[in-house]
Amino acid sequence: MGTKTLEQHSAQDLAGLQVDILQRLRNGNLSWEQIDWFRNLPFVQREDLMKKPISTKLKLENSSIVIDALTEEIDIKKHFTENKKVKYYLGNEFQNYVLNGIEKINNLPEMNFSKYKVIETVYDKEIIENFYNSKPTNRLITPEEILWIIIFLTSNQPNGETGILQTNDSDYATRIGYMICSDGTTRTVNISWSSKFQEWDCDCDDLSDLDAENYLLF
């Protein structure tokens, strides 16, 4: 479900907009030159200026998620490929940008997150620029931290039990923060539960658009 374009608004909406524009012209808060400038913008730019605030597209579901500090060493390959309690499917991008070159993790601090549900189509760029960066506690996390977050959360939901991570099958994914990769690119990690294969699917993606079936952890 996306934001309506100008053409999709009702006649009542547009009539109200006309009244508002006329009032602004009378009060000197808007000029004909500004109207012409907006009218001559490309369609995509006009829509970008008219879109809803980012805060209306995300619904806060949990503001007190705590990932315990990691105080022991974990063998990454062994955990993700030989684990008897939690089964994983590792996508190619996840292997290339998250797992690649990391053999073990240890000594990671406690991390705190909030969980949001995406209720209207929103772009990762919007979240980072207008919402994510506005919270001083937020930052880009490392692949090592991503791995520990996944290990910690899936260990609490090894068989797809209800919990922090969504388990409404693979149509629903939990997107975990924003990660700075070794090549300097910002990417995100999605994790979803497959009831068919009884495993956690781990994927890494370039920044793109989200739909209303996604959840965010940051």
Backbone as CSV, one residue per row, in Angstrom:
resi,resn,N_x,N_y,N_z,CA_x,CA_y,CA_z,C_x,C_y,C_z
1,MET,0.848,-1.185,0.000,0.000,0.000,0.000,0.881,1.232,0.000
2,GLY,0.885,2.035,-1.102,1.768,3.183,-1.178,1.026,4.485,-0.968
3,THR,1.776,5.581,-0.888,1.198,6.903,-0.780,0.492,7.243,-2.079
4,LYS,-0.707,7.881,-1.997,-1.448,8.231,-3.196,-0.716,9.312,-3.985
5,THR,-0.773,9.202,-5.309,-0.218,10.251,-6.152,-1.200,11.407,-6.202
6,LEU,-0.772,12.545,-6.763,-1.657,13.702,-6.863,-2.919,13.362,-7.649
7,GLU,-2.762,12.552,-8.704,-3.914,12.200,-9.538,-4.916,11.313,-8.812
8,GLN,-4.492,10.631,-7.749,-5.369,9.699,-7.052,-6.152,10.354,-5.916
9,HIS,-5.864,11.607,-5.598,-6.592,12.280,-4.536,-7.996,12.640,-5.002
10,SER,-8.942,12.680,-4.073,-10.328,12.977,-4.407,-10.499,14.447,-4.752
11,ALA,-11.644,14.774,-5.390,-11.952,16.168,-5.720,-12.037,17.014,-4.457
12,GLN,-12.554,16.425,-3.367,-12.657,17.140,-2.102,-11.263,17.501,-1.565
13,ASP,-10.325,16.550,-1.677,-8.951,16.815,-1.247,-8.361,17.986,-2.022
14,LEU,-8.539,17.961,-3.348,-7.942,18.987,-4.197,-8.614,20.337,-3.992
15,ALA,-9.939,20.318,-3.723,-10.645,21.568,-3.449,-10.096,22.215,-2.178
16,GLY,-9.852,21.376,-1.172,-9.269,21.896,0.070,-7.883,22.459,-0.157
17,LEU,-7.128,21.811,-1.050,-5.790,22.296,-1.377,-5.861,23.647,-2.076
18,GLN,-6.847,23.814,-2.966,-7.014,25.088,-3.668,-7.300,26.219,-2.684
19,VAL,-8.192,25.974,-1.737,-8.522,26.983,-0.731,-7.291,27.360,0.076
20,ASP,-6.512,26.344,0.462,-5.303,26.589,1.249,-4.293,27.422,0.455
21,ILE,-4.120,27.095,-0.829,-3.174,27.837,-1.665,-3.618,29.291,-1.826
22,LEU,-4.927,29.515,-2.086,-5.431,30.879,-2.234,-5.215,31.694,-0.967
23,GLN,-5.452,31.069,0.185,-5.261,31.764,1.454,-3.798,32.151,1.644
24,ARG,-2.892,31.242,1.281,-1.465,31.531,1.409,-1.046,32.664,0.462
25,LEU,-1.633,32.693,-0.739,-1.329,33.775,-1.677,-1.778,35.123,-1.125
26,ARG,-2.990,35.135,-0.546,-3.509,36.385,0.025,-2.654,36.874,1.185
27,ASN,-2.125,35.900,1.979,-1.339,36.273,3.154,0.124,36.565,2.822
28,GLY,0.492,36.384,1.578,1.870,36.635,1.183,2.834,35.527,1.559
29,ASN,2.297,34.351,1.919,3.149,33.224,2.303,3.497,32.317,1.125
30,LEU,2.954,32.656,-0.040,3.209,31.854,-1.236,3.131,32.763,-2.448
31,SER,4.025,32.552,-3.398,4.027,33.377,-4.601,3.683,32.538,-5.825
32,TRP,3.248,33.231,-6.912,2.965,32.521,-8.148,4.226,31.886,-8.705
33,GLU,5.367,32.539,-8.457,6.639,31.978,-8.918,6.917,30.631,-8.264
34,GLN,6.577,30.502,-6.957,6.777,29.235,-6.257,5.848,28.156,-6.803
35,ILE,4.619,28.555,-7.146,3.676,27.595,-7.719,4.178,27.109,-9.076
36,ASP,4.663,28.041,-9.883,5.211,27.657,-11.195,6.421,26.737,-11.046
37,TRP,7.264,27.052,-10.055,8.441,26.214,-9.807,8.014,24.786,-9.482
38,PHE,7.020,24.630,-8.598,6.553,23.300,-8.216,5.903,22.595,-9.404
39,ARG,5.094,23.339,-10.169,4.382,22.749,-11.302,5.339,22.235,-12.370
40,ASN,6.497,22.859,-12.509,7.460,22.481,-13.536,8.439,21.398,-13.087
41,LEU,8.328,20.977,-11.838,9.194,19.900,-11.381,8.811,18.588,-12.048
42,PRO,9.757,17.683,-12.257,9.409,16.335,-12.741,8.454,15.653,-11.769
43,PHE,7.662,14.749,-12.289,6.638,14.078,-11.484,7.215,13.451,-10.216
44,VAL,8.350,12.737,-10.359,8.942,12.041,-9.214,9.329,13.018,-8.117
45,GLN,9.877,14.166,-8.495,10.270,15.155,-7.498,9.062,15.770,-6.806
46,ARG,7.978,16.009,-7.568,6.751,16.541,-6.942,6.217,15.564,-5.907
47,GLU,6.180,14.271,-6.282,5.672,13.262,-5.363,6.561,13.141,-4.125
48,ASP,7.860,13.272,-4.309,8.791,13.195,-3.189,8.531,14.299,-2.190
49,LEU,8.229,15.512,-2.688,7.948,16.637,-1.801,6.607,16.480,-1.088
50,MET,5.656,15.769,-1.715,4.307,15.651,-1.158,4.121,14.456,-0.236
51,LYS,5.116,13.602,-0.089,4.922,12.358,0.655,4.760,12.599,2.150
52,LYS,4.220,11.601,2.828,3.960,11.699,4.258,5.254,11.655,5.065
53,PRO,5.223,12.223,6.268,6.398,12.118,7.151,6.710,10.655,7.437
54,ILE,7.988,10.351,7.597,8.419,8.979,7.820,7.784,8.373,9.065
55,SER,7.550,9.205,10.083,7.027,8.689,11.350,5.629,8.100,11.211
56,THR,4.876,8.489,10.176,3.528,7.955,9.984,3.542,6.603,9.282
57,LYS,4.709,6.186,8.775,4.798,4.945,8.023,5.315,3.781,8.866
58,LEU,5.752,4.071,10.084,6.284,3.047,10.979,5.493,3.034,12.279
59,LYS,5.155,1.857,12.749,4.419,1.715,13.999,5.313,1.050,15.044
60,LEU,5.561,1.736,16.145,6.394,1.188,17.215,5.667,0.042,17.905
61,GLU,6.325,-1.123,17.986,5.720,-2.288,18.628,6.419,-2.672,19.926
62,ASN,7.706,-2.391,20.027,8.457,-2.759,21.230,9.680,-1.843,21.320
63,SER,9.806,-1.111,22.410,10.907,-0.151,22.544,11.984,-0.614,23.523
64,SER,11.912,-1.849,23.968,12.851,-2.292,25.016,13.442,-3.672,24.724
65,ILE,13.971,-3.852,23.519,14.611,-5.115,23.154,16.084,-5.046,23.539
66,VAL,16.527,-6.005,24.312,17.902,-6.021,24.799,18.626,-7.259,24.277
67,ILE,19.758,-7.031,23.622,20.632,-8.124,23.190,21.775,-8.189,24.200
68,ASP,21.885,-9.288,24.914,22.899,-9.407,25.967,24.309,-9.255,25.411
69,ALA,25.208,-8.813,26.256,26.617,-8.732,25.866,27.153,-10.139,25.579
70,LEU,28.050,-10.227,24.619,28.699,-11.508,24.304,30.019,-11.578,25.069
71,THR,30.130,-12.539,25.951,31.320,-12.636,26.801,32.153,-13.883,26.516
72,GLU,31.694,-14.697,25.567,32.445,-15.907,25.218,32.714,-15.915,23.723
73,GLU,33.581,-16.779,23.293,33.920,-16.851,21.869,32.985,-17.822,21.150
74,ILE,32.522,-17.415,19.965,31.645,-18.266,19.162,32.308,-18.546,17.819
75,ASP,32.381,-19.809,17.465,32.884,-20.222,16.163,31.734,-20.068,15.166
76,ILE,31.863,-19.099,14.276,30.760,-18.740,13.389,30.387,-19.874,12.421
77,LYS,31.365,-20.442,11.753,31.076,-21.509,10.802,30.394,-22.684,11.483
78,LYS,30.881,-23.046,12.636,30.301,-24.174,13.365,28.866,-23.882,13.775
79,HIS,28.631,-22.655,14.246,27.276,-22.317,14.704,26.270,-22.358,13.559
80,PHE,26.618,-21.775,12.404,25.650,-21.642,11.325,25.544,-22.873,10.427
81,THR,26.512,-23.768,10.466,26.466,-24.930,9.569,26.371,-26.270,10.287
82,GLU,26.728,-26.305,11.581,26.708,-27.574,12.308,25.776,-27.539,13.516
83,ASN,24.955,-26.516,13.590,24.083,-26.328,14.748,22.982,-27.394,14.787
84,LYS,22.847,-28.063,15.905,21.833,-29.109,16.063,20.501,-28.555,16.570
85,LYS,20.548,-27.357,17.150,19.337,-26.794,17.747,18.635,-25.792,16.836
86,VAL,19.414,-25.019,16.071,18.841,-24.003,15.190,19.340,-24.244,13.770
87,LYS,18.406,-24.318,12.820,18.766,-24.558,11.432,18.665,-23.254,10.645
88,TYR,19.655,-23.016,9.766,19.701,-21.779,8.991,19.819,-22.070,7.498
89,TYR,19.242,-21.160,6.717,19.535,-21.108,5.284,20.240,-19.780,5.050
90,LEU,21.434,-19.808,4.473,22.240,-18.609,4.299,22.266,-18.210,2.829
91,GLY,21.653,-17.068,2.513,21.633,-16.577,1.146,23.026,-16.183,0.672
92,ASN,23.200,-16.118,-0.635,24.510,-15.799,-1.202,25.032,-14.449,-0.743
93,GLU,24.171,-13.434,-0.734,24.598,-12.100,-0.319,24.955,-12.081,1.164
94,PHE,24.243,-12.858,1.947,24.555,-12.957,3.376,25.947,-13.564,3.558
95,GLN,26.237,-14.588,2.796,27.561,-15.213,2.878,28.659,-14.266,2.405
96,ASN,28.363,-13.501,1.353,29.375,-12.618,0.778,29.683,-11.400,1.642
97,TYR,28.646,-10.819,2.256,28.840,-9.536,2.936,28.769,-9.603,4.461
98,VAL,28.215,-10.675,4.999,28.123,-10.783,6.459,29.106,-11.827,6.982
99,LEU,29.039,-13.035,6.459,29.887,-14.118,6.954,31.330,-14.054,6.452
100,ASN,31.521,-13.531,5.282,32.819,-13.579,4.617,33.960,-13.040,5.484
101,GLY,34.928,-13.897,5.753,36.123,-13.483,6.492,35.989,-13.500,7.998
102,ILE,34.801,-13.775,8.515,34.612,-13.797,9.971,34.610,-15.246,10.447
103,GLU,35.589,-15.605,11.229,35.684,-16.971,11.737,35.120,-17.098,13.143
104,LYS,35.380,-16.113,13.982,34.906,-16.147,15.365,34.509,-14.746,15.810
105,ILE,33.582,-14.671,16.771,33.208,-13.390,17.368,33.281,-13.518,18.888
106,ASN,33.614,-12.428,19.545,33.628,-12.400,21.008,33.667,-10.949,21.489
107,ASN,33.463,-10.773,22.786,33.570,-9.463,23.436,32.757,-8.367,22.743
108,LEU,31.455,-8.586,22.644,30.562,-7.571,22.089,29.679,-7.012,23.209
109,PRO,29.435,-5.702,23.210,28.659,-5.086,24.290,27.171,-5.357,24.176
110,GLU,26.449,-5.099,25.244,24.988,-5.168,25.216,24.465,-4.171,24.195
111,MET,23.418,-4.556,23.478,22.806,-3.676,22.481,21.310,-3.549,22.749
112,ASN,20.776,-2.371,22.479,19.359,-2.098,22.712,18.691,-1.676,21.408
113,PHE,17.496,-2.208,21.178,16.784,-1.933,19.937,15.304,-1.673,20.200
114,SER,14.679,-1.071,19.197,13.224,-0.950,19.156,12.744,-1.694,17.919
115,LYS,11.509,-2.181,17.974,10.933,-2.908,16.842,9.767,-2.105,16.270
116,TYR,9.787,-1.943,14.945,8.746,-1.201,14.249,8.116,-2.072,13.171
117,LYS,6.833,-1.861,12.948,6.146,-2.500,11.822,5.992,-1.462,10.720
118,VAL,6.331,-1.845,9.501,6.136,-0.955,8.361,4.664,-1.012,7.973
119,ILE,3.970,0.110,8.054,2.533,0.125,7.764,2.226,0.787,6.424
120,GLU,3.243,1.349,5.789,3.075,1.933,4.458,4.427,1.897,3.753
121,THR,4.400,1.694,2.451,5.654,1.575,1.698,6.601,2.707,2.040
122,VAL,7.830,2.348,2.349,8.828,3.335,2.752,10.191,2.855,2.271
123,TYR,11.043,3.789,1.908,12.370,3.446,1.412,13.400,3.475,2.539
124,ASP,14.379,2.575,2.440,15.448,2.549,3.441,16.121,3.914,3.551
125,LYS,16.317,4.577,2.412,16.965,5.885,2.424,16.175,6.870,3.267
126,GLU,14.839,6.805,3.187,13.992,7.676,3.999,14.206,7.410,5.483
127,ILE,14.249,6.128,5.828,14.396,5.753,7.234,15.731,6.248,7.780
128,ILE,16.792,6.029,7.024,18.122,6.418,7.483,18.237,7.932,7.626
129,GLU,17.753,8.681,6.619,17.934,10.128,6.613,16.986,10.861,7.555
130,ASN,15.737,10.392,7.668,14.722,11.157,8.390,14.320,10.589,9.741
131,PHE,14.679,9.348,10.003,14.231,8.733,11.246,15.375,8.105,12.013
132,TYR,16.078,7.230,11.337,17.168,6.483,11.966,18.251,7.404,12.506
133,ASN,18.716,8.357,11.679,19.794,9.241,12.104,19.358,10.289,13.111
134,SER,18.029,10.446,13.297,17.546,11.447,14.243,17.632,10.961,15.683
135,LYS,17.851,9.658,15.873,17.977,9.111,17.218,19.456,8.949,17.548
136,PRO,19.947,9.664,18.559,21.380,9.658,18.841,21.960,8.296,19.193
137,THR,21.109,7.351,19.634,21.608,6.029,20.013,21.797,5.118,18.806
138,ASN,21.265,5.508,17.662,21.374,4.667,16.470,22.707,4.866,15.762
139,ARG,23.181,3.810,15.137,24.418,3.878,14.368,24.438,2.686,13.428
140,LEU,25.329,2.737,12.466,25.509,1.579,11.597,26.213,0.485,12.385
141,ILE,25.687,-0.735,12.313,26.281,-1.818,13.079,27.203,-2.653,12.201
142,THR,28.041,-3.440,12.833,29.056,-4.215,12.118,28.529,-5.615,11.793
143,PRO,29.144,-6.308,10.820,28.756,-7.692,10.538,28.875,-8.589,11.773
144,GLU,29.897,-8.362,12.607,30.054,-9.165,13.825,28.854,-8.979,14.752
145,GLU,28.403,-7.740,14.864,27.242,-7.472,15.721,25.980,-8.077,15.132
146,ILE,25.828,-7.997,13.805,24.682,-8.616,13.142,24.632,-10.111,13.450
147,LEU,25.777,-10.770,13.346,25.831,-12.210,13.598,25.421,-12.537,15.026
148,TRP,25.901,-11.748,15.981,25.544,-12.007,17.375,24.055,-11.755,17.626
149,ILE,23.504,-10.720,17.005,22.066,-10.444,17.154,21.253,-11.626,16.635
150,ILE,21.626,-12.143,15.475,20.907,-13.283,14.899,21.041,-14.517,15.792
151,ILE,22.249,-14.783,16.244,22.472,-15.939,17.120,21.651,-15.815,18.398
152,PHE,21.686,-14.649,19.004,20.977,-14.424,20.269,19.468,-14.594,20.091
153,LEU,18.907,-13.975,19.059,17.449,-14.010,18.881,16.956,-15.372,18.402
154,THR,17.660,-15.999,17.470,17.208,-17.306,16.982,17.391,-18.393,18.037
155,SER,18.347,-18.209,18.925,18.518,-19.185,20.011,17.323,-19.163,20.959
156,ASN,16.624,-18.039,21.007,15.415,-17.931,21.821,14.167,-18.369,21.072
157,GLN,14.297,-18.544,19.745,13.182,-18.998,18.911,13.677,-20.083,17.948
158,PRO,14.289,-21.149,18.446,14.951,-22.129,17.575,14.025,-22.848,16.601
159,ASN,12.769,-23.015,16.993,11.822,-23.747,16.152,10.687,-22.865,15.656
160,GLY,10.992,-21.570,15.513,9.977,-20.649,15.011,8.944,-20.252,16.026
161,GLU,9.299,-20.330,17.306,8.369,-19.912,18.347,8.096,-18.405,18.252
162,THR,6.999,-17.972,18.831,6.669,-16.544,18.858,7.705,-15.793,19.680
163,GLY,8.131,-14.645,19.162,9.135,-13.854,19.881,9.425,-12.563,19.158
164,ILE,10.623,-12.049,19.335,11.012,-10.786,18.713,11.006,-10.891,17.192
165,LEU,11.551,-11.976,16.662,11.584,-12.181,15.212,10.227,-12.670,14.717
166,GLN,9.808,-12.177,13.563,8.528,-12.597,12.994,8.595,-14.045,12.524
167,THR,7.513,-14.770,12.746,7.464,-16.180,12.346,6.242,-16.477,11.482
168,ASN,5.722,-15.438,10.789,4.563,-15.609,9.925,4.978,-16.141,8.561
169,ASP,5.879,-17.088,8.577,6.435,-17.702,7.372,7.248,-16.673,6.599
170,SER,7.779,-17.078,5.438,8.787,-16.275,4.745,8.232,-15.018,4.085
171,ASP,6.889,-14.837,4.073,6.340,-13.599,3.530,6.623,-12.421,4.458
172,TYR,6.914,-12.707,5.705,7.202,-11.668,6.680,8.664,-11.777,7.102
173,ALA,9.345,-10.648,7.097,10.757,-10.649,7.473,11.013,-9.591,8.533
174,THR,12.021,-9.840,9.342,12.484,-8.843,10.296,13.793,-8.284,9.766
175,ARG,13.821,-6.998,9.553,15.021,-6.336,9.038,15.816,-5.802,10.219
176,ILE,17.082,-6.225,10.307,17.891,-5.895,11.480,18.847,-4.753,11.162
177,GLY,18.495,-3.571,11.624,19.378,-2.422,11.539,19.951,-2.141,10.170
178,TYR,21.002,-1.350,10.158,21.725,-1.026,8.934,23.202,-1.277,9.186
179,MET,23.815,-2.031,8.290,25.161,-2.553,8.504,26.146,-1.913,7.529
180,ILE,27.310,-1.526,8.028,28.370,-1.028,7.174,29.273,-2.204,6.802
181,CYS,29.369,-2.487,5.519,30.131,-3.645,5.044,31.598,-3.287,4.809
182,SER,32.410,-4.306,4.588,33.844,-4.105,4.422,34.172,-3.277,3.187
183,ASP,33.250,-3.242,2.196,33.492,-2.441,0.994,32.981,-1.012,1.144
184,GLY,32.525,-0.664,2.361,32.060,0.688,2.637,30.603,0.937,2.302
185,THR,29.914,-0.075,1.790,28.507,0.057,1.408,27.590,-0.247,2.587
186,THR,26.528,0.536,2.717,25.526,0.272,3.747,24.503,-0.720,3.210
187,ARG,24.314,-1.800,3.939,23.326,-2.808,3.558,22.489,-3.171,4.774
188,THR,21.475,-3.973,4.538,20.623,-4.410,5.625,20.471,-5.924,5.587
189,VAL,20.157,-6.512,6.731,20.004,-7.952,6.843,18.553,-8.283,7.190
190,ASN,17.985,-9.209,6.436,16.627,-9.674,6.696,16.673,-11.116,7.178
191,ILE,15.851,-11.417,8.159,15.754,-12.794,8.634,14.285,-13.175,8.733
192,SER,13.952,-14.347,8.214,12.558,-14.797,8.211,12.493,-16.292,8.494
193,TRP,11.357,-16.725,8.994,11.158,-18.121,9.353,10.452,-18.873,8.230
194,SER,10.994,-20.023,7.845,10.361,-20.889,6.849,9.755,-22.089,7.569
195,SER,8.441,-22.121,7.646,7.781,-23.252,8.315,7.913,-24.528,7.485
196,LYS,8.043,-24.376,6.163,8.169,-25.547,5.293,9.460,-26.304,5.581
197,PHE,10.564,-25.563,5.715,11.860,-26.194,5.929,12.324,-26.135,7.377
198,GLN,11.504,-25.489,8.228,11.843,-25.378,9.653,13.244,-24.792,9.844
199,GLU,13.451,-23.629,9.235,14.756,-22.990,9.315,14.613,-21.479,9.239
200,TRP,15.662,-20.806,9.699,15.725,-19.351,9.616,16.485,-18.954,8.350
201,ASP,15.824,-18.183,7.482,16.445,-17.716,6.245,17.133,-16.374,6.504
202,CYS,18.414,-16.313,6.215,19.203,-15.101,6.441,19.625,-14.514,5.098
203,ASP,19.258,-13.267,4.860,19.582,-12.606,3.600,20.169,-11.231,3.859
204,CYS,21.004,-10.774,2.953,21.590,-9.438,3.009,21.222,-8.719,1.723
205,ASP,20.736,-7.483,1.846,20.258,-6.759,0.670,20.837,-5.352,0.596
206,ASP,20.920,-4.852,-0.637,21.201,-3.439,-0.827,19.977,-2.653,-0.359
207,LEU,20.157,-1.382,-0.091,19.034,-0.562,0.341,18.027,-0.459,-0.789
208,SER,16.744,-0.649,-0.441,15.705,-0.663,-1.457,14.428,-0.111,-0.846
209,ASP,13.293,-0.660,-1.246,12.027,-0.245,-0.658,11.452,-1.372,0.179
210,LEU,10.687,-0.995,1.205,10.063,-1.973,2.089,8.570,-2.012,1.822
211,ASP,7.953,-3.165,2.063,6.502,-3.226,1.967,5.908,-3.398,3.360
212,ALA,4.597,-3.458,3.418,3.907,-3.464,4.706,4.018,-4.799,5.427
213,GLU,4.768,-5.750,4.890,4.928,-7.026,5.558,6.257,-7.124,6.294
214,ASN,6.998,-6.039,6.304,8.301,-6.071,6.947,8.273,-5.451,8.341
215,TYR,9.210,-5.907,9.153,9.405,-5.353,10.482,10.857,-4.892,10.593
216,LEU,11.066,-3.831,11.358,12.397,-3.265,11.503,12.865,-3.354,12.940
217,LEU,14.129,-3.682,13.080,14.757,-3.727,14.394,15.941,-2.779,14.343
218,PHE,15.852,-1.655,15.054,16.985,-0.740,15.118,16.855,0.168,16.319
